[in-house]
Each structure stands twice: as structure tokens, then as C-alpha cells.
Amino acid sequence: MFHRILIANRGEIALRVIRACRELDIETVAVYSTADKDALHVQMATKAVCIGPPKAADSYLNQTAVLTAAVESGCEAIHPGYGFLSENAEFAELCQRCGLKFIGPSADVIRSMGNKAAAREMMIKAGVPVVPGSDGCVADSDAALKVAEEIGYPVMLKASAGGGGRGMRRVFSAEELPAAFASAQAEAVACFGDGSMYVEKLILRPRHIEFQIMADSKGHVVHLGERDCSIQRKNQKLIEESPSCALSDEQRKAMGEAAVAAARACGYEGAGTVEFVVDKEGHFYFIEMNTRIQVEHPVTEMVTGIDLVREQLRVAAGLPLSFTQEDVVIRGHALEVRINAEDPAQGFRPCPGKTEFIHFPGGNGVRVESALYNGFTLTPYYDSMVAKIIVHAPTRLGVVRRMRRCLEELVVEGYPTGSDLAYLILYRGEFLLGNYDTSFIEDHLEELLQIDRSATEEAEK
């Protein structure tokens, strides 16, 4: 096992890795920007190194600064967390050149899965169902038009190097396509430096289901069940649960096998997530693979009892997985709500500020992951997520009731958060019955906000 590793991240995921390392007697080196000099991960690590000014491009994304800190601190490995450099193939290669173990898959795997068109082709060869679409990238809008005519509208234009909803456009007719293609391609070039585009059939109102996989260097690949991530705003997940109430046992088995096949096809090692969409008829299709630990990984940990970060560290050190597929048993139900410093009534506008007071919920089956503390100031330079509340209970209704109670206990003063919106969603009949899809918030936001305003006005009276 490693003696010392560097954590190339910040916030709650940095703390999550630090805690796992402590339990394995691994020393940790935190990196931080000048904006994060008082951050909790800086205080909890064995050692901390400042790597630059506040902007991520000058600090957390500064590969030279991160690698220099790792080498000079005597680290043997780097854990990238999620975001920042976690899916950067060049960084993974540089780690290897510097004699550092990148805690994740190889650069080749990151590169192949990061290119959505190439990943799609690989999945087709592996027999994993994919959304009907183009065979690889399309040269221009004329080529995209031909594909759209073959598969039928609506279609989705996607950047091969895309992510987070960027470089994507929905197209419902041939007349819309040329302008949408130009717009998506320009955004892709600006965001990713790569204008390669491909076309897929647009699955309207799907469920977004992802399967957690773990693989070691010995050839063992295991899935740990699914997470339903269909409650989203602006293509970003807000509420995640496991298991999904939308899947039958047959679907769950088939999707799990497809996720394992996907991981084997690319020679995967470490923790990863295979993402699918499921249409109204129950057909599932591969959309992408995330080659890192996910924000919502605690949901899987709660229902399986398996520490995914610990397994990441073991696998990176050359050890085999500590469990087999037969050992994975889903017990009860888990639910996660992301707490973001944002204003849902203002288009989910980020709202940084000073944390005047914070109180987190507790009790049986409750887990909170956050880097917040009283007096900590949120800066505008990084993601708006400030906490995750994860709960577990024997039944789905029990876990929903437990999460409601937790959101009632949560107190965050100093800036608005989306916790009230999440609370209202947990009372919606559609959510309770499991009748929701990725359009849920888009369809009901105005109504939910009106309920919130009415309640506030009544309280003020």
C-alpha cells in the first residue's frame, strides 16, 4: 500500500479521500489555491501545498504545479477525485512519466472513453446497446442531415469531447439542424478545443440510469448495482437514488452485464460509471462512461456496504478487489440530495458568500459530506455544490421520509441553497410513485417555486 499520496482536488471529495487514507495509514498531501487557504481539506491533510491563485486554470488545473507538489512532497500516487484533472489523459500520462501512480484508469482508457464517438464505436463492437446514430463523427452539417433523415427526428447533436451539457443541441426538424450544428460545434471548440461532432437519436423523457463498476489489474470486473439520476437541473444531477424503482429484475441484470462488458471492452481499472438512458418502452442505451469516482458514489456505498474509495486505493496499489460479484448484495434503499449554493428562482444562479451559520442533520442512516464550517467563505471560482446529504433505510418510502426530516434539520445561513426545492420534490406524488424522468424539474419548476413562494408569504403573515 502507498505511504503518501497527493489529492489533486478540493472540497468534500478531497476530505472523502483524506478520511479513507487515514483509515489505511496513508499520509496525504493537499493542494490548494490562495482562495482555499482556510479550507477544511488543507487543515485535515498531513501536509498542504499552495499551487497558485484562485482561478482553477492557474491552480487545480495547473498540471505542472500539481506534479511538482507531488514529487517534492515524496508522494507515490495522485488521487484526482472528480472534475478538474480526473479525466485528463495527458495528466495521467505525465503522472506515469514522473513515477507517480495515477489513481484511476490508464491514459489510453481515459482518452478512448473521453471521445464520445470513439466510445460509442467501442461499445457497438462489445455488443453493448447504443442509441441509434452516426457511425463515428460527421464531417459537417450536410452529413448530419443525412444521418438525421435515416434515424428520424428528433436528434441530438453531440460534441465528441463534450460533457456537462456543453456542445449539445436538440434538433426537431431539418430546418433547425444547420444553425444548431454550427452553434454546438462553436461551443465545443471554445470549451474543449475539439469541434468533432456526432449525431444520435434523441430519446425524449428518458430515465438516466448509471451502473457503478470496479475493476482491478487482475482482470476482475464487478458492478455494484445502479443509481437513478433522473432528477436533474441544467443537465446536472440533483437527486440520486438506488436501487431504481423504474427497473425490473430482468432489466437490472441485463444492464449490469452490459456495464461489465463495457468495462472489459476498454480494459478498465479502478472505479468508473457506465451511464445509460432508458426509454418509455424499457429499452436501455449506453451514452457514456465516466472514468472516475462520481459525486454520488456514497449512494452505492450505503446500499452495498463497500467503501469505493478504499477499493480505488487498493486497486491502484496493485491489489485485487476485496469482493466478487456474488458478494455484492443491495440492502435497502439510499437517496442523495446535493446542496448547492444557488437560487432556483433565478435560473439556479450560483450564490457564493460567507457561511454565517450551518447545522447539518444527523441520526440513524444519515451521512453528510461537506467541506463547510461556520465562517467559511464560498468563493465564485469553483462549483456551487457545498454539501451532500445521503440517507439509507429499509424501504424507498422510509428513505424519502428520512431525507425530508434531514432537510428540515439542515440550516445554512449566509446564501440561498436549493434544499427547499429538493424538499418540495420529495413531496410530489409523481416522485413518490417513481413516475419521473429527466424532464421532471423542467416540467414542474414554476409550480414548485410558486408553492415555495406561497408558503413563504403565509409564514410572513
TIPA-870252 format. One record per residue (C-alpha): x, y, z. Coordinates in steps of 0.001 Angstrom, whole numbers, plus 500000, padded with zeros to 6 digits. Layout:
// residues N
XYZ;...
This chain:
// residues 461
500000500000500000;501080503586499405;502876505545502100;501891509027500889;499570510316498158;498644513742496833;494992514685496402;494586516851493308;491237518285494317;489374520316496909;486124520404498884;484189517386500062;485819514881497704;489270515834498989;488027515220502538;486493511911501480;489846510692500150;491743512003503197;489463510042505508;489885506826503531;493653507310503578;493721507856507326;491998504525507859;494676502870505717;497546504727507460;498393506638504269;499772510154504620;498056512808502498;499271515940500754;496595518521499928;496995521153497248;495145524432497416;494717527797495750;495124531047497641;491315531262497767;491263527953499664;493969528689502229;491440528252505055;489655525265503500;488966522163505557;490917519791503299;494000521966503860;493603521628507613;492929517881507633;495710516653505335;499106515573506646;500694518352504588;499362521115502336;500975522907499391;499760526123497765;499835525720493985;498531529043492676;495966531848492607;492187531370492842;491297530588489234;491205526836488634;493238527206485435;496068528672487496;495881526195490380;493835522976490407;494177522619486627;497858523599486603;499397520212485847;502982521350486369;502197522814489780;500303519691490904;503027517306489738;505786519422491245;503992519407494600;503631515621494430;507252514932493539;508741517392496027;506471516052498798;507639512492498240;504284511165497089;503909507836495321;500483508435493791;497897511083492937;494154510774493569;492327513183491218;488845512951492786;486211514095490272;486266517124487984;489464519132487429;492146516695486149;490308513444486900;489544512643483248;492581514288481679;494549511697479693;497566513975479348;497758514380483119;497531510616483648;500435510166481228;502508512842482969;501933511125486309;503413507949484886;506421509814483466;507039511354486868;506975507959488566;503588508587490171;500631506223490122;497503507898488764;494651506508490864;492316505746488011;492334504051484614;495176504384482116;495580507411479867;494564505301476865;491286504307478519;490548507887479574;491236509062476044;489084506400474393;486151506912476756;486521510702476716;485892510763472989;482171510035472917;482152508961469263;485065506547469782;483447505181472960;480232504605471042;482062502601468363;483803500522471034;480506499718472740;478938498623469455;481800496166468948;481352494885472514;477652494249471959;476508496987474348;473262498677473152;473819502255471959;471414504974470873;470862504839467080;473039507417465359;476046508168463190;478925505755462709;481551507924464340;481893511656463742;480153513576460979;482170515923458784;479659518773458586;476014519742458853;475200518132455487;476464514777456770;474496515297459979;471358515973457926;471745512653456108;472080510749459384;469066512564460854;466952511630457831;467917507962458272;467197507672462008;464346510192462151;463787513337464205;464237514459466899;468011514049467110;470765515186469446;473947516784468136;476840515988470454;480469517063470730;482784514051470790;484839515655473552;481791517071475322;480472516846478836;478241518697481297;475713519520478590;478155521600476530;478405521071472780;474931519504472713;471832520640470831;468370519146470428;467065519283466862;463433518607465937;463489519349462205;465818519557459201;465361523327459088;466824523723462573;469834521478462060;472412523648460204;472251526501462719;472209524090465679;475214522236464285;477200525466463877;476275526601467381;477137523275469048;480406522968467138;481480526503468067;480719525809471720;482667522534471542;485715524298470100;485526527014472758;485081524578475672;487140521569474614;489323522696471731;487731519979469584;484893520563467130;484263516899466272;480528516186466286;478295513142466032;474549512547465837;472245510426467989;468542509781468096;467056511967470826;465362509809473434;462622512019474788;461944511967478524;464285509086479390;465381507809482779;469080508357483434;470460505183484998;474133504607485772;475910501459486934;478871501613489301;481729499340488281;485029498412489915;487879496618488145;491381495590489196;494589494827487324;493981491085487670;491095491023485214;488252491131487754;485348493413486816;482320493802489090;479252496048489057;477668497316492267;474159497989491057;472574501106489651;471802504674490612;468829506564489193;469986510113488444;466952511370486542;466175514355488790;468367516969487124;468554520691486529;470511522167483606;471897518692482778;473317518432486295;472101515848488804;470265516997491921;468781513859493498;470088510299493100;468717507032494443;469489503327494492;468013500977493553;465919502480490754;462185501871491026;461996502049487209;463852498781486532;462623495213486587;464929492464487798;465446491394484187;466410494910483084;468724495305486066;470509492056485243;470876492920481556;472162496434482276;474626495164484868;476010492659482393;476261495391479742;478147497656482187;480662494899482925;481042494205479185;481695497907478594;484423497972481251;486046494827479889;485955496171476330;488176499121477210;490474497297479666;489239499307482621;490930499559486008;489574501334489082;486200502918489854;484010504011486972;480429504539485937;478650503286482843;475731505564482016;472545504607480190;469270506186479163;466094504100479399;463158504944477130;459442504653477852;459376501120476441;462133499989478810;464905499798476190;468281500918477521;471151502507475636;474754503312476536;475527507039476450;478956507402478093;481423506118480663;482770508316483438;486348507256484175;486470508471487781;484725508328491116;481319510020490949;479824512710493161;477035510281494034;479238507288494909;478051507318498585;474611506154497405;476165502885496250;478290502629499396;475177502910501558;473301500059499870;476287497726499400;478443498485502450;481514498622500179;483989501518500522;484646502534496922;487491504934497671;489256502294499734;488886499910496792;490317502576494474;493411502825496635;493796499053496877;493453498530493138;495889501353492356;498424499695494687;498181496507492630;495933494549494991;492899492578493782;489331493608494526;488355492590498039;484983491250496842;483410489317493984;480163489858492072;478484487305494345;479474489369497398;477582492428496135;474170492488497810;471871495507497629;470320496113501038;467513498616501493;467345501928499700;469592505024499602;468935508587498494;471250511553497990;470417515243497708;473057517686496534;473012521007498376;474104523764496019;474675527418496833;472314528664494160;468953530320493621;466456528100491745;464177531122491196;466984532878489300;467813530109486869;469891528289489501;472321531207489637;475354530402491843;475330532407495083;478741532411496797;479153534098500176;480127533694503794;478688530765505748;477221532659508689;475879529539510371;475491525905509417;473856522933511099;473883519506509469;471311516766510147;472236513516511862;470707510354513232;470361506759512154;471151506056508494;472335509604507769;475612510628506146;476701514175505322;479709515028503177;480770518652503092;483766520930503483;481689523721505023;482124525106508515;480815528179510311;482556531261508956;483896529626505773;483538531840502715;482429530337499412;484270531938496509;482899532274492959;485764530314491415;484527526742491872;481454524507491696;478411525630493672;477869522289495445;478524522747499150;477239519517500686;475688516131500019;473152514511502302;472856510747501896;470372508616503784;469627504889503991;466517502999505082;464964499547504556;462340500858502093;462045503597499485;459238505354501357;461302505134504525;464312506707502854;462199509547501411;460747510288504845;464218510214506380;465536512665503782;462620515012504396;463497515013508080;467144515732507278;466269518669505027;464054520031507806;467045519890510174;469502521439507713;470345525081508383;472563527106506034;472686530850506643;474578533348504500;473393532451500984;470475530641499333;470610526932498522;468435524533496555;467478522496499638;463906523848499716;463372522792496112;464644519291496866;462332519150499900;459311520043497794;460214517435495172;460192514755497886;456504515522498478;455439515352494823;453148512450494049;454998511702490805;458278511319492656;456751509165495379;455273506853492750;458532506779490796;456863508376487764;459588510823486795;462232511334484130;464992513788483223;462412516477482376;460851516466485841;462330519720487169;461916521474483833;458230520483483798;457431521361487422;459875524111488430;457454527031488153;454803525164490104;457290524123492788;458617527660493143;455058529009493383;454366526578496227;457534527800497897;456559531463497491;453055530796498802;454432529077501871;456819531975502497;454057534562502139;451838532604504536;454645532351507067;455275536075506867;451609536804507627;
